[in-house]
């Protein structure tokens, strides 16, 4: 049960955006910029980072919604998203993607967990400053989104089909 009054029948972040439209607009604009704006990373890769951080933070709504969005933007590859969420070490991703997802995981743990070695590993795999910046910013922002969703105990659908629909909508329409 949510900790505050939220619109009935609306899950996760959607409930919060509707409950507080002024703040919701800014949060939506931030998500749009981070996940759809200019970046060396594809939309699918950025959504995968958001989903990975959300899974590490055990935020079911965000992990499900962004995992499905990532899959839709990665040619429908739901198996890839599931593999990353299950075990990054064995997931069929590129060396660059693995290094960036590990970097994002360190940010999820604590910004202070990021080491020069983490950055060197990402650079050795092909990351430039913009790629590293975008990865860290997406991870940090999703820690905030995750804590917002979970801190107010927003409802999260049980049915995986609900996330598939949310992901399809976000993949097509974005966050605004």
Biotite code that builds the C-alpha atoms (Angstrom):
import biotite.structure as struc

atoms = struc.array([
    struc.Atom([0.000, 0.000, 0.000], chain_id="A", res_id=1, res_name="UNK", atom_name="CA", element="C"),
    struc.Atom([1.456, 3.403, -0.975], chain_id="A", res_id=2, res_name="UNK", atom_name="CA", element="C"),
    struc.Atom([2.653, 5.703, 1.786], chain_id="A", res_id=3, res_name="UNK", atom_name="CA", element="C"),
    struc.Atom([0.751, 8.678, 0.303], chain_id="A", res_id=4, res_name="UNK", atom_name="CA", element="C"),
    struc.Atom([-2.476, 9.094, -1.638], chain_id="A", res_id=5, res_name="UNK", atom_name="CA", element="C"),
    struc.Atom([-1.836, 8.220, -5.272], chain_id="A", res_id=6, res_name="UNK", atom_name="CA", element="C"),
    struc.Atom([-4.142, 7.989, -8.279], chain_id="A", res_id=7, res_name="UNK", atom_name="CA", element="C"),
    struc.Atom([-5.922, 4.632, -8.213], chain_id="A", res_id=8, res_name="UNK", atom_name="CA", element="C"),
    struc.Atom([-4.933, 2.051, -10.781], chain_id="A", res_id=9, res_name="UNK", atom_name="CA", element="C"),
    struc.Atom([-1.649, 3.727, -11.722], chain_id="A", res_id=10, res_name="UNK", atom_name="CA", element="C"),
    struc.Atom([1.566, 1.823, -11.022], chain_id="A", res_id=11, res_name="UNK", atom_name="CA", element="C"),
    struc.Atom([5.046, 2.981, -10.074], chain_id="A", res_id=12, res_name="UNK", atom_name="CA", element="C"),
    struc.Atom([6.419, 6.189, -11.468], chain_id="A", res_id=13, res_name="UNK", atom_name="CA", element="C"),
    struc.Atom([3.242, 6.842, -13.453], chain_id="A", res_id=14, res_name="UNK", atom_name="CA", element="C"),
    struc.Atom([1.305, 7.247, -10.179], chain_id="A", res_id=15, res_name="UNK", atom_name="CA", element="C"),
    struc.Atom([3.878, 9.697, -8.846], chain_id="A", res_id=16, res_name="UNK", atom_name="CA", element="C"),
    struc.Atom([3.968, 11.748, -12.039], chain_id="A", res_id=17, res_name="UNK", atom_name="CA", element="C"),
    struc.Atom([0.186, 12.101, -11.923], chain_id="A", res_id=18, res_name="UNK", atom_name="CA", element="C"),
    struc.Atom([0.131, 12.837, -8.185], chain_id="A", res_id=19, res_name="UNK", atom_name="CA", element="C"),
    struc.Atom([2.630, 15.680, -8.462], chain_id="A", res_id=20, res_name="UNK", atom_name="CA", element="C"),
    struc.Atom([2.410, 17.021, -12.043], chain_id="A", res_id=21, res_name="UNK", atom_name="CA", element="C"),
    struc.Atom([4.849, 19.923, -11.625], chain_id="A", res_id=22, res_name="UNK", atom_name="CA", element="C"),
    struc.Atom([7.638, 17.705, -10.301], chain_id="A", res_id=23, res_name="UNK", atom_name="CA", element="C"),
    struc.Atom([6.528, 14.947, -12.658], chain_id="A", res_id=24, res_name="UNK", atom_name="CA", element="C"),
    struc.Atom([7.090, 17.148, -15.693], chain_id="A", res_id=25, res_name="UNK", atom_name="CA", element="C"),
    struc.Atom([10.678, 17.867, -14.670], chain_id="A", res_id=26, res_name="UNK", atom_name="CA", element="C"),
    struc.Atom([11.381, 14.216, -13.906], chain_id="A", res_id=27, res_name="UNK", atom_name="CA", element="C"),
    struc.Atom([9.920, 13.212, -17.273], chain_id="A", res_id=28, res_name="UNK", atom_name="CA", element="C"),
    struc.Atom([12.019, 15.825, -19.064], chain_id="A", res_id=29, res_name="UNK", atom_name="CA", element="C"),
    struc.Atom([15.132, 14.513, -17.313], chain_id="A", res_id=30, res_name="UNK", atom_name="CA", element="C"),
    struc.Atom([14.331, 10.929, -18.327], chain_id="A", res_id=31, res_name="UNK", atom_name="CA", element="C"),
    struc.Atom([13.688, 12.049, -21.901], chain_id="A", res_id=32, res_name="UNK", atom_name="CA", element="C"),
    struc.Atom([17.037, 13.847, -22.056], chain_id="A", res_id=33, res_name="UNK", atom_name="CA", element="C"),
    struc.Atom([19.006, 11.016, -20.459], chain_id="A", res_id=34, res_name="UNK", atom_name="CA", element="C"),
    struc.Atom([17.402, 8.170, -22.387], chain_id="A", res_id=35, res_name="UNK", atom_name="CA", element="C"),
    struc.Atom([16.484, 9.836, -25.700], chain_id="A", res_id=36, res_name="UNK", atom_name="CA", element="C"),
    struc.Atom([18.764, 12.872, -26.041], chain_id="A", res_id=37, res_name="UNK", atom_name="CA", element="C"),
    struc.Atom([22.069, 13.016, -27.874], chain_id="A", res_id=38, res_name="UNK", atom_name="CA", element="C"),
    struc.Atom([24.481, 10.339, -26.694], chain_id="A", res_id=39, res_name="UNK", atom_name="CA", element="C"),
    struc.Atom([27.084, 7.972, -28.101], chain_id="A", res_id=40, res_name="UNK", atom_name="CA", element="C"),
    struc.Atom([24.950, 5.215, -26.561], chain_id="A", res_id=41, res_name="UNK", atom_name="CA", element="C"),
    struc.Atom([21.869, 3.924, -28.328], chain_id="A", res_id=42, res_name="UNK", atom_name="CA", element="C"),
    struc.Atom([18.453, 4.308, -26.709], chain_id="A", res_id=43, res_name="UNK", atom_name="CA", element="C"),
    struc.Atom([18.415, 0.552, -26.118], chain_id="A", res_id=44, res_name="UNK", atom_name="CA", element="C"),
    struc.Atom([21.805, 0.632, -24.392], chain_id="A", res_id=45, res_name="UNK", atom_name="CA", element="C"),
    struc.Atom([20.723, 3.518, -22.154], chain_id="A", res_id=46, res_name="UNK", atom_name="CA", element="C"),
    struc.Atom([17.472, 1.765, -21.264], chain_id="A", res_id=47, res_name="UNK", atom_name="CA", element="C"),
    struc.Atom([19.501, -1.359, -20.453], chain_id="A", res_id=48, res_name="UNK", atom_name="CA", element="C"),
    struc.Atom([21.626, 0.683, -18.040], chain_id="A", res_id=49, res_name="UNK", atom_name="CA", element="C"),
    struc.Atom([18.456, 2.043, -16.402], chain_id="A", res_id=50, res_name="UNK", atom_name="CA", element="C"),
    struc.Atom([17.008, -1.476, -16.130], chain_id="A", res_id=51, res_name="UNK", atom_name="CA", element="C"),
    struc.Atom([20.253, -2.920, -14.752], chain_id="A", res_id=52, res_name="UNK", atom_name="CA", element="C"),
    struc.Atom([20.584, -0.267, -12.052], chain_id="A", res_id=53, res_name="UNK", atom_name="CA", element="C"),
    struc.Atom([16.907, -0.686, -11.168], chain_id="A", res_id=54, res_name="UNK", atom_name="CA", element="C"),
    struc.Atom([17.336, -4.461, -10.876], chain_id="A", res_id=55, res_name="UNK", atom_name="CA", element="C"),
    struc.Atom([20.385, -3.996, -8.641], chain_id="A", res_id=56, res_name="UNK", atom_name="CA", element="C"),
    struc.Atom([18.338, -1.612, -6.501], chain_id="A", res_id=57, res_name="UNK", atom_name="CA", element="C"),
    struc.Atom([15.522, -4.216, -6.397], chain_id="A", res_id=58, res_name="UNK", atom_name="CA", element="C"),
    struc.Atom([13.014, -1.718, -7.772], chain_id="A", res_id=59, res_name="UNK", atom_name="CA", element="C"),
    struc.Atom([10.642, -4.107, -9.487], chain_id="A", res_id=60, res_name="UNK", atom_name="CA", element="C"),
    struc.Atom([8.583, -1.459, -11.294], chain_id="A", res_id=61, res_name="UNK", atom_name="CA", element="C"),
    struc.Atom([11.563, 0.359, -12.853], chain_id="A", res_id=62, res_name="UNK", atom_name="CA", element="C"),
    struc.Atom([13.487, -2.838, -13.627], chain_id="A", res_id=63, res_name="UNK", atom_name="CA", element="C"),
    struc.Atom([10.422, -4.255, -15.367], chain_id="A", res_id=64, res_name="UNK", atom_name="CA", element="C"),
    struc.Atom([9.430, -1.102, -17.234], chain_id="A", res_id=65, res_name="UNK", atom_name="CA", element="C"),
    struc.Atom([12.922, -0.169, -18.407], chain_id="A", res_id=66, res_name="UNK", atom_name="CA", element="C"),
    struc.Atom([13.891, -3.772, -19.053], chain_id="A", res_id=67, res_name="UNK", atom_name="CA", element="C"),
    struc.Atom([10.921, -4.113, -21.400], chain_id="A", res_id=68, res_name="UNK", atom_name="CA", element="C"),
    struc.Atom([11.691, -0.744, -23.004], chain_id="A", res_id=69, res_name="UNK", atom_name="CA", element="C"),
    struc.Atom([15.313, -1.814, -23.538], chain_id="A", res_id=70, res_name="UNK", atom_name="CA", element="C"),
    struc.Atom([14.182, -5.083, -25.110], chain_id="A", res_id=71, res_name="UNK", atom_name="CA", element="C"),
    struc.Atom([11.823, -3.264, -27.476], chain_id="A", res_id=72, res_name="UNK", atom_name="CA", element="C"),
    struc.Atom([14.630, -0.884, -28.494], chain_id="A", res_id=73, res_name="UNK", atom_name="CA", element="C"),
    struc.Atom([17.119, -3.768, -28.856], chain_id="A", res_id=74, res_name="UNK", atom_name="CA", element="C"),
    struc.Atom([15.168, -5.527, -31.622], chain_id="A", res_id=75, res_name="UNK", atom_name="CA", element="C"),
    struc.Atom([12.841, -7.315, -29.211], chain_id="A", res_id=76, res_name="UNK", atom_name="CA", element="C"),
    struc.Atom([15.681, -9.093, -27.418], chain_id="A", res_id=77, res_name="UNK", atom_name="CA", element="C"),
    struc.Atom([13.979, -9.835, -24.097], chain_id="A", res_id=78, res_name="UNK", atom_name="CA", element="C"),
    struc.Atom([16.392, -12.745, -23.559], chain_id="A", res_id=79, res_name="UNK", atom_name="CA", element="C"),
    struc.Atom([19.338, -10.328, -23.563], chain_id="A", res_id=80, res_name="UNK", atom_name="CA", element="C"),
    struc.Atom([17.735, -8.109, -20.931], chain_id="A", res_id=81, res_name="UNK", atom_name="CA", element="C"),
    struc.Atom([16.892, -11.120, -18.783], chain_id="A", res_id=82, res_name="UNK", atom_name="CA", element="C"),
    struc.Atom([20.447, -12.421, -19.135], chain_id="A", res_id=83, res_name="UNK", atom_name="CA", element="C"),
    struc.Atom([21.898, -9.081, -17.990], chain_id="A", res_id=84, res_name="UNK", atom_name="CA", element="C"),
    struc.Atom([19.550, -8.973, -15.004], chain_id="A", res_id=85, res_name="UNK", atom_name="CA", element="C"),
    struc.Atom([20.267, -12.604, -14.119], chain_id="A", res_id=86, res_name="UNK", atom_name="CA", element="C"),
    struc.Atom([24.095, -12.618, -14.469], chain_id="A", res_id=87, res_name="UNK", atom_name="CA", element="C"),
    struc.Atom([26.052, -9.813, -16.113], chain_id="A", res_id=88, res_name="UNK", atom_name="CA", element="C"),
    struc.Atom([29.213, -11.944, -16.230], chain_id="A", res_id=89, res_name="UNK", atom_name="CA", element="C"),
    struc.Atom([27.632, -14.467, -18.608], chain_id="A", res_id=90, res_name="UNK", atom_name="CA", element="C"),
    struc.Atom([25.215, -12.170, -20.469], chain_id="A", res_id=91, res_name="UNK", atom_name="CA", element="C"),
    struc.Atom([25.796, -11.997, -24.245], chain_id="A", res_id=92, res_name="UNK", atom_name="CA", element="C"),
    struc.Atom([26.824, -8.336, -24.377], chain_id="A", res_id=93, res_name="UNK", atom_name="CA", element="C"),
    struc.Atom([29.850, -6.623, -25.894], chain_id="A", res_id=94, res_name="UNK", atom_name="CA", element="C"),
    struc.Atom([32.934, -5.905, -23.795], chain_id="A", res_id=95, res_name="UNK", atom_name="CA", element="C"),
    struc.Atom([31.998, -2.218, -23.871], chain_id="A", res_id=96, res_name="UNK", atom_name="CA", element="C"),
    struc.Atom([28.441, -2.877, -22.708], chain_id="A", res_id=97, res_name="UNK", atom_name="CA", element="C"),
    struc.Atom([29.665, -5.152, -19.906], chain_id="A", res_id=98, res_name="UNK", atom_name="CA", element="C"),
    struc.Atom([32.190, -2.527, -18.742], chain_id="A", res_id=99, res_name="UNK", atom_name="CA", element="C"),
    struc.Atom([29.536, 0.194, -18.786], chain_id="A", res_id=100, res_name="UNK", atom_name="CA", element="C"),
    struc.Atom([26.977, -1.949, -16.968], chain_id="A", res_id=101, res_name="UNK", atom_name="CA", element="C"),
    struc.Atom([29.597, -2.785, -14.332], chain_id="A", res_id=102, res_name="UNK", atom_name="CA", element="C"),
    struc.Atom([30.380, 0.924, -14.028], chain_id="A", res_id=103, res_name="UNK", atom_name="CA", element="C"),
    struc.Atom([26.662, 1.660, -13.617], chain_id="A", res_id=104, res_name="UNK", atom_name="CA", element="C"),
    struc.Atom([26.524, -1.033, -10.941], chain_id="A", res_id=105, res_name="UNK", atom_name="CA", element="C"),
    struc.Atom([29.312, 0.652, -9.043], chain_id="A", res_id=106, res_name="UNK", atom_name="CA", element="C"),
    struc.Atom([27.386, 3.938, -9.170], chain_id="A", res_id=107, res_name="UNK", atom_name="CA", element="C"),
    struc.Atom([24.308, 2.114, -7.839], chain_id="A", res_id=108, res_name="UNK", atom_name="CA", element="C"),
    struc.Atom([26.404, 0.866, -4.933], chain_id="A", res_id=109, res_name="UNK", atom_name="CA", element="C"),
    struc.Atom([27.858, 4.335, -4.235], chain_id="A", res_id=110, res_name="UNK", atom_name="CA", element="C"),
    struc.Atom([29.431, 6.975, -6.423], chain_id="A", res_id=111, res_name="UNK", atom_name="CA", element="C"),
    struc.Atom([32.505, 6.536, -4.277], chain_id="A", res_id=112, res_name="UNK", atom_name="CA", element="C"),
    struc.Atom([32.707, 2.887, -5.360], chain_id="A", res_id=113, res_name="UNK", atom_name="CA", element="C"),
    struc.Atom([33.787, 3.943, -8.853], chain_id="A", res_id=114, res_name="UNK", atom_name="CA", element="C"),
    struc.Atom([37.550, 3.486, -9.159], chain_id="A", res_id=115, res_name="UNK", atom_name="CA", element="C"),
    struc.Atom([40.126, 4.639, -11.684], chain_id="A", res_id=116, res_name="UNK", atom_name="CA", element="C"),
    struc.Atom([40.354, 0.963, -12.695], chain_id="A", res_id=117, res_name="UNK", atom_name="CA", element="C"),
    struc.Atom([36.621, 0.912, -13.533], chain_id="A", res_id=118, res_name="UNK", atom_name="CA", element="C"),
    struc.Atom([37.103, 3.920, -15.798], chain_id="A", res_id=119, res_name="UNK", atom_name="CA", element="C"),
    struc.Atom([40.252, 2.417, -17.355], chain_id="A", res_id=120, res_name="UNK", atom_name="CA", element="C"),
    struc.Atom([38.352, -0.813, -18.086], chain_id="A", res_id=121, res_name="UNK", atom_name="CA", element="C"),
    struc.Atom([35.571, 1.141, -19.784], chain_id="A", res_id=122, res_name="UNK", atom_name="CA", element="C"),
    struc.Atom([38.108, 3.162, -21.807], chain_id="A", res_id=123, res_name="UNK", atom_name="CA", element="C"),
    struc.Atom([39.986, 0.005, -22.830], chain_id="A", res_id=124, res_name="UNK", atom_name="CA", element="C"),
    struc.Atom([36.680, -1.405, -24.125], chain_id="A", res_id=125, res_name="UNK", atom_name="CA", element="C"),
    struc.Atom([36.106, 1.722, -26.235], chain_id="A", res_id=126, res_name="UNK", atom_name="CA", element="C"),
    struc.Atom([34.332, 4.239, -23.991], chain_id="A", res_id=127, res_name="UNK", atom_name="CA", element="C"),
    struc.Atom([35.097, 7.924, -24.417], chain_id="A", res_id=128, res_name="UNK", atom_name="CA", element="C"),
    struc.Atom([34.378, 10.744, -21.968], chain_id="A", res_id=129, res_name="UNK", atom_name="CA", element="C"),
    struc.Atom([30.822, 11.241, -23.247], chain_id="A", res_id=130, res_name="UNK", atom_name="CA", element="C"),
    struc.Atom([30.022, 7.540, -22.940], chain_id="A", res_id=131, res_name="UNK", atom_name="CA", element="C"),
    struc.Atom([31.396, 7.385, -19.388], chain_id="A", res_id=132, res_name="UNK", atom_name="CA", element="C"),
    struc.Atom([29.574, 10.586, -18.435], chain_id="A", res_id=133, res_name="UNK", atom_name="CA", element="C"),
    struc.Atom([26.239, 9.378, -19.797], chain_id="A", res_id=134, res_name="UNK", atom_name="CA", element="C"),
    struc.Atom([26.582, 5.992, -18.102], chain_id="A", res_id=135, res_name="UNK", atom_name="CA", element="C"),
    struc.Atom([27.307, 7.518, -14.702], chain_id="A", res_id=136, res_name="UNK", atom_name="CA", element="C"),
    struc.Atom([24.553, 10.123, -15.029], chain_id="A", res_id=137, res_name="UNK", atom_name="CA", element="C"),
    struc.Atom([21.923, 7.562, -16.078], chain_id="A", res_id=138, res_name="UNK", atom_name="CA", element="C"),
    struc.Atom([22.934, 5.270, -13.216], chain_id="A", res_id=139, res_name="UNK", atom_name="CA", element="C"),
    struc.Atom([22.842, 8.100, -10.683], chain_id="A", res_id=140, res_name="UNK", atom_name="CA", element="C"),
    struc.Atom([19.490, 9.375, -11.922], chain_id="A", res_id=141, res_name="UNK", atom_name="CA", element="C"),
    struc.Atom([17.975, 5.908, -11.787], chain_id="A", res_id=142, res_name="UNK", atom_name="CA", element="C"),
    struc.Atom([19.116, 5.480, -8.217], chain_id="A", res_id=143, res_name="UNK", atom_name="CA", element="C"),
    struc.Atom([17.065, 8.611, -7.486], chain_id="A", res_id=144, res_name="UNK", atom_name="CA", element="C"),
    struc.Atom([14.058, 7.406, -9.505], chain_id="A", res_id=145, res_name="UNK", atom_name="CA", element="C"),
    struc.Atom([14.259, 3.986, -7.806], chain_id="A", res_id=146, res_name="UNK", atom_name="CA", element="C"),
    struc.Atom([14.330, 5.488, -4.340], chain_id="A", res_id=147, res_name="UNK", atom_name="CA", element="C"),
    struc.Atom([11.420, 7.779, -5.211], chain_id="A", res_id=148, res_name="UNK", atom_name="CA", element="C"),
    struc.Atom([9.288, 4.857, -6.442], chain_id="A", res_id=149, res_name="UNK", atom_name="CA", element="C"),
    struc.Atom([10.213, 2.528, -3.579], chain_id="A", res_id=150, res_name="UNK", atom_name="CA", element="C"),
    struc.Atom([10.378, 5.196, -0.867], chain_id="A", res_id=151, res_name="UNK", atom_name="CA", element="C"),
    struc.Atom([6.696, 5.954, -1.395], chain_id="A", res_id=152, res_name="UNK", atom_name="CA", element="C"),
    struc.Atom([5.771, 2.270, -1.804], chain_id="A", res_id=153, res_name="UNK", atom_name="CA", element="C"),
    struc.Atom([4.149, 2.747, -5.195], chain_id="A", res_id=154, res_name="UNK", atom_name="CA", element="C"),
    struc.Atom([2.304, -0.281, -6.569], chain_id="A", res_id=155, res_name="UNK", atom_name="CA", element="C"),
    struc.Atom([4.095, -2.534, -9.049], chain_id="A", res_id=156, res_name="UNK", atom_name="CA", element="C"),
    struc.Atom([2.263, -4.902, -11.386], chain_id="A", res_id=157, res_name="UNK", atom_name="CA", element="C"),
    struc.Atom([2.751, -8.614, -10.803], chain_id="A", res_id=158, res_name="UNK", atom_name="CA", element="C"),
    struc.Atom([1.952, -9.576, -14.390], chain_id="A", res_id=159, res_name="UNK", atom_name="CA", element="C"),
    struc.Atom([4.949, -9.441, -16.791], chain_id="A", res_id=160, res_name="UNK", atom_name="CA", element="C"),
    struc.Atom([2.556, -8.523, -19.612], chain_id="A", res_id=161, res_name="UNK", atom_name="CA", element="C"),
    struc.Atom([1.971, -5.171, -17.917], chain_id="A", res_id=162, res_name="UNK", atom_name="CA", element="C"),
    struc.Atom([5.674, -4.336, -18.232], chain_id="A", res_id=163, res_name="UNK", atom_name="CA", element="C"),
    struc.Atom([5.688, -5.472, -21.851], chain_id="A", res_id=164, res_name="UNK", atom_name="CA", element="C"),
    struc.Atom([2.918, -2.944, -22.565], chain_id="A", res_id=165, res_name="UNK", atom_name="CA", element="C"),
    struc.Atom([4.652, -0.171, -20.592], chain_id="A", res_id=166, res_name="UNK", atom_name="CA", element="C"),
    struc.Atom([7.908, -0.893, -22.427], chain_id="A", res_id=167, res_name="UNK", atom_name="CA", element="C"),
    struc.Atom([6.232, -0.878, -25.834], chain_id="A", res_id=168, res_name="UNK", atom_name="CA", element="C"),
    struc.Atom([4.656, 2.489, -25.057], chain_id="A", res_id=169, res_name="UNK", atom_name="CA", element="C"),
    struc.Atom([7.887, 4.039, -23.773], chain_id="A", res_id=170, res_name="UNK", atom_name="CA", element="C"),
    struc.Atom([9.942, 2.599, -26.631], chain_id="A", res_id=171, res_name="UNK", atom_name="CA", element="C"),
    struc.Atom([7.629, 4.267, -29.131], chain_id="A", res_id=172, res_name="UNK", atom_name="CA", element="C"),
    struc.Atom([6.624, 7.459, -27.339], chain_id="A", res_id=173, res_name="UNK", atom_name="CA", element="C"),
    struc.Atom([9.409, 8.290, -24.900], chain_id="A", res_id=174, res_name="UNK", atom_name="CA", element="C"),
    struc.Atom([8.849, 10.121, -21.641], chain_id="A", res_id=175, res_name="UNK", atom_name="CA", element="C"),
    struc.Atom([7.047, 13.290, -22.644], chain_id="A", res_id=176, res_name="UNK", atom_name="CA", element="C"),
])
